[in-house]
Amino acid sequence: MMSVFAEFERNMIRTRVEEGRTRAREKGVHLGRKSTIPAKEVIALKKSGKSVSAICKELDIHRSSVYRLLETSTHKV
């Protein structure tokens, strides 16, 4: 019987959290942690002709981070 109440309460919590997240998104609130990688700098370096490897070494970031930023930046343009 206790497990039924626990499951019911968990579902209620999940519903309230999702409603809160939805309201936050509607207000334009950014969810998640702040980016630690300078996206504008990565894009500028790539546009200046630097290779991905050179960007990685200069900014001390991983290749996949550079590729991800470059891919998402092309979708925004």
Rosetta silent file (secondary structure, phi, psi, omega in degrees, C-alpha in Angstrom):
SEQUENCE: MMSVFAEFERNMIRTRVEEGRTRAREKGVHLGRKSTIPAKEVIALKKSGKSVSAICKELDIHRSSVYRLLETSTHKV
SCORE:     score description
SCORE:     0.000 S_00000001
   1 L     0.000  -39.489 -179.968    0.000    0.000    0.000 S_00000001
   2 H   -63.901  -36.825 -179.199    2.866    2.353    0.844 S_00000001
   3 H   -66.638  -31.826  177.600    4.444    1.772   -2.559 S_00000001
   4 H   -64.753  -44.694  178.439    1.201    2.825   -4.271 S_00000001
   5 H   -66.601  -38.565  179.082    1.220    6.138   -2.381 S_00000001
   6 H   -64.423  -42.283  178.881    4.933    6.626   -3.071 S_00000001
   7 H   -65.731  -41.362  178.272    4.419    6.055   -6.786 S_00000001
   8 H   -61.407  -46.267  179.711    1.447    8.429   -6.817 S_00000001
   9 H   -62.991  -40.914  178.921    3.475   11.136   -5.034 S_00000001
  10 H   -62.512  -40.729  177.065    6.392   10.662   -7.431 S_00000001
  11 H   -64.902  -37.695  177.484    4.085   11.105  -10.411 S_00000001
  12 H   -64.551  -43.587  178.804    2.675   14.282   -8.856 S_00000001
  13 H   -62.224  -45.725 -179.935    6.187   15.664   -8.344 S_00000001
  14 H   -59.257  -41.955  179.401    7.159   14.790  -11.916 S_00000001
  15 H   -64.273  -45.340 -179.761    4.068   16.561  -13.247 S_00000001
  16 H   -64.312  -40.207  179.319    4.714   19.719  -11.196 S_00000001
  17 H   -64.119  -45.533 -179.721    8.367   19.854  -12.244 S_00000001
  18 H   -64.010  -38.413  176.745    7.511   19.492  -15.927 S_00000001
  19 H   -63.741  -40.016  177.891    4.854   22.204  -15.668 S_00000001
  20 H   -64.361  -42.236  178.063    7.415   24.502  -14.056 S_00000001
  21 H   -64.213  -40.117  179.168    9.949   23.831  -16.785 S_00000001
  22 H   -62.663  -45.381  178.035    7.334   24.505  -19.459 S_00000001
  23 H   -62.540  -39.209  179.497    6.421   27.853  -17.862 S_00000001
  24 H   -64.490  -42.741  178.774   10.106   28.756  -17.586 S_00000001
  25 H   -62.868  -38.635  179.015   10.696   27.983  -21.276 S_00000001
  26 H   -64.079  -32.397  178.593    7.703   30.134  -22.217 S_00000001
  27 H   -81.598   -8.396  179.286    9.241   33.019  -20.269 S_00000001
  28 L    87.330   17.328  179.300   12.539   32.493  -22.084 S_00000001
  29 L   -74.933  134.712  178.188   14.492   31.278  -19.072 S_00000001
  30 L   -81.022  125.355  177.575   17.617   29.308  -19.964 S_00000001
  31 L   -99.801  141.036  179.752   17.614   25.870  -18.358 S_00000001
  32 L   104.772  177.822 -177.355   20.882   24.102  -17.655 S_00000001
  33 L   -81.576  161.755 -179.780   24.357   25.279  -16.844 S_00000001
  34 L   -75.126  147.983 -179.501   26.123   28.170  -18.519 S_00000001
  35 L   -71.146  138.234  178.262   28.458   27.408  -21.402 S_00000001
  36 L  -102.199   -4.916 -178.459   32.145   27.426  -20.556 S_00000001
  37 L  -102.749  128.093 -179.557   33.296   27.383  -24.178 S_00000001
  38 L   -73.536   92.211 -174.582   33.514   30.737  -26.007 S_00000001
  39 H   -60.901  -42.399 -178.817   31.302   29.902  -28.992 S_00000001
  40 H   -63.247  -36.837  179.683   31.818   33.242  -30.727 S_00000001
  41 H   -68.706  -40.087  177.981   35.576   32.852  -30.472 S_00000001
  42 H   -61.650  -45.674 -179.229   35.459   29.336  -31.930 S_00000001
  43 H   -64.636  -42.649  179.657   33.364   30.544  -34.871 S_00000001
  44 H   -63.623  -41.783  178.954   35.614   33.561  -35.448 S_00000001
  45 H   -63.740  -39.557  179.765   38.750   31.408  -35.419 S_00000001
  46 H   -67.482  -40.830  178.917   37.213   28.993  -37.919 S_00000001
  47 H   -66.016  -28.833  179.032   36.136   31.850  -40.202 S_00000001
  48 L   -77.118   -4.759  174.377   39.683   33.239  -40.069 S_00000001
  49 L   104.484    5.420  179.779   40.886   29.975  -41.587 S_00000001
  50 L   -74.603  149.517  177.727   42.218   28.071  -38.585 S_00000001
  51 L   -79.589  164.936  178.789   41.896   24.310  -38.540 S_00000001
  52 H   -62.403  -40.332  178.967   39.869   22.470  -35.937 S_00000001
  53 H   -62.105  -41.276  179.425   43.062   21.091  -34.417 S_00000001
  54 H   -65.900  -39.213  178.048   44.538   24.576  -34.084 S_00000001
  55 H   -63.936  -42.849  179.487   41.355   25.862  -32.450 S_00000001
  56 H   -60.051  -45.323 -179.121   41.409   22.956  -29.992 S_00000001
  57 H   -67.700  -40.972 -177.351   44.997   23.641  -29.008 S_00000001
  58 H   -66.896  -41.322 -176.571   44.508   27.398  -28.722 S_00000001
  59 H   -97.970   -5.238 -179.400   41.387   27.216  -26.571 S_00000001
  60 L    56.408   54.293  177.811   42.251   23.928  -24.827 S_00000001
  61 L  -130.283  167.416 -176.623   38.952   22.264  -25.700 S_00000001
  62 L   -83.208  151.517 -179.444   37.989   18.922  -27.217 S_00000001
  63 H   -56.454  -42.013 -177.017   37.472   18.366  -30.951 S_00000001
  64 H   -63.823  -31.768  177.711   33.877   17.252  -30.498 S_00000001
  65 H   -66.562  -41.250  179.262   33.068   20.547  -28.755 S_00000001
  66 H   -64.822  -48.867 -179.790   34.416   22.517  -31.709 S_00000001
  67 H   -60.858  -41.061  179.695   32.522   20.411  -34.253 S_00000001
  68 H   -62.569  -44.789  179.510   29.296   20.671  -32.200 S_00000001
  69 H   -64.855  -41.187  179.705   29.572   24.464  -31.975 S_00000001
  70 H   -66.783  -37.234  178.730   30.332   24.825  -35.657 S_00000001
  71 H   -67.747  -45.122 -179.440   27.405   22.586  -36.594 S_00000001
  72 H   -69.854  -28.894  179.654   24.913   24.430  -34.405 S_00000001
  73 H   -71.669  -30.214  178.590   26.168   27.805  -35.587 S_00000001
  74 H   -72.146  -27.212  177.666   25.476   26.903  -39.223 S_00000001
  75 H   -73.774  -28.958 -178.079   21.861   26.077  -38.333 S_00000001
  76 H   -79.755  -26.465 -175.342   21.383   29.506  -36.737 S_00000001
  77 L   -77.749    0.000    0.000   22.788   31.464  -39.687 S_00000001
